[in-house]
Amino acid sequence: MSDLMSRIGYWYDHLAEVTPENLDVRRDVELVISQLDDGQLRVAHIDENNDVVVHEWVKQAILLLFRARGMTVSEAGPFEYHDKLELKHDYTRRGVRVVPGASARKGSFLSPGVILMPSYVNIGAWVGPGTMVDTWATVGSCAQIGANVHLAGGVGIGGVLEPANAVPVVIEDGAFIGSRCMVVEGARVGKNSVLGAGTIVTPTIPVIDAQTGEEISRGYVPDNCVVVQAQRRREFPGGEFFLPCVLVVRRLEPGETHDKVALNAILRDHEIPT
Ligand SMILES: CC(C)(COP(=O)(O)OP(=O)(O)OC[C@H]1O[C@@H](n2cnc3c(N)ncnc32)[C@H](O)[C@@H]1OP(=O)(O)O)[C@@H](O)C(=O)NCCC(=O)NCCS
């Protein structure tokens, strides 16, 4: 592994050598992508101190892929595509349910029990077991989505490829992300938290506790919080304006399920190979 890591580092520092004709770079980069695809490698993980650790070299390999591959045409029925990356395959073996209209790129990882409604999962993303990616939700490059998460209809989870050390969006186990929420630019949603429909979480939007009025963080919704999109008053030389904030309206007990967002197991049960 460390050999592969140092070879990727070498190629990243010698971009002039990275061409579709260079079979050595192709071999190294494609190996990383295959290992991402099967979940042997991840772009990031949460360590024992609860910090997000980014494996920069893996992201570098993804960036190199775009230089190391030429464009190809692919077709599905009447549709034509022109791109450098292929889609994931082999969903039966993976135990993943994929509804027509969904696509996940090779190099993303989908755990057993994932359901993809017509949605999109980009390269480098990692999606945990039992997670539902609902209609028109998009999981951006390298985003890390935990187990038993619900990304409701139209949710936008931002991607991060550049710069290589940028922290991806992290949604932790059991979180519910309401319809049309946007979580972008390395923002993080803690375990079991609930985002009301239309909430926008970015590193510049304050998360405020409705009980105390305190700003808890920016870009991080802690565990077990129920939050909604709200506004805060701000004075500017030009007048008084209302800027968005994320308001914590309720705290759940650890493991408590919010009654309005409980999942229906019947939608999730499908054949999962052991
Ligand atoms: C956040 C949510 C779970 C409600 O949580 P709750 O703990 O029951 O909170 P309440 O409904 O009591 O709402 C608390 C306050 O926030 C407000 N609020 C609720 N949802 C809101 C939202 N999405 N945006 C802004 N404010 C919201 C309520 O009006 C209420 O204010 P009020 O006391 O003045 O009436 C729910 O409103 C929601 O958004 N669910 C997600 C729906 C969805 O996306 N479904 C997906 C289908 S695919």
The ligand as an ORCA input file, in Angstrom:
! r2SCAN-3c Opt
* xyz 0 1
  C     -37.499     19.558     11.012
  C     -38.739     18.701     11.103
  C     -38.326     17.239     11.237
  C     -39.622     19.165     12.274
  O     -39.024     18.894     13.511
  P     -39.802     19.077     14.902
  O     -38.809     18.763     15.964
  O     -41.061     18.274     14.917
  O     -40.121     20.578     14.932
  P     -41.508     21.330     14.725
  O     -42.305     20.780     13.582
  O     -42.171     21.417     16.057
  O     -40.919     22.729     14.300
  C     -40.199     23.573     15.184
  C     -40.249     24.958     14.570
  O     -39.461     24.942     13.390
  C     -40.277     25.319     12.274
  N     -39.885     24.454     11.144
  C     -40.190     23.159     10.972
  N     -39.630     22.687      9.841
  C     -38.973     23.722      9.294
  C     -38.184     23.846      8.136
  N     -37.970     22.817      7.319
  N     -37.606     25.055      7.894
  C     -37.811     26.109      8.732
  N     -38.556     26.027      9.855
  C     -39.125     24.855     10.125
  C     -41.692     25.073     12.689
  O     -42.580     25.935     12.032
  C     -41.646     25.342     14.165
  O     -41.810     26.700     14.453
  P     -43.116     27.149     15.304
  O     -42.923     26.503     16.646
  O     -43.046     28.628     15.315
  O     -44.288     26.596     14.574
  C     -39.635     18.798      9.868
  O     -40.316     19.988      9.843
  C     -38.940     18.613      8.550
  O     -38.412     19.537      7.937
  N     -38.947     17.328      8.110
  C     -38.327     16.932      6.894
  C     -39.353     16.706      5.798
  C     -38.705     16.100      4.607
  O     -37.770     16.648      4.069
  N     -39.143     14.915      4.212
  C     -38.491     14.183      3.183
  C     -39.410     13.504      2.236
  S     -38.446     12.701      0.948
*
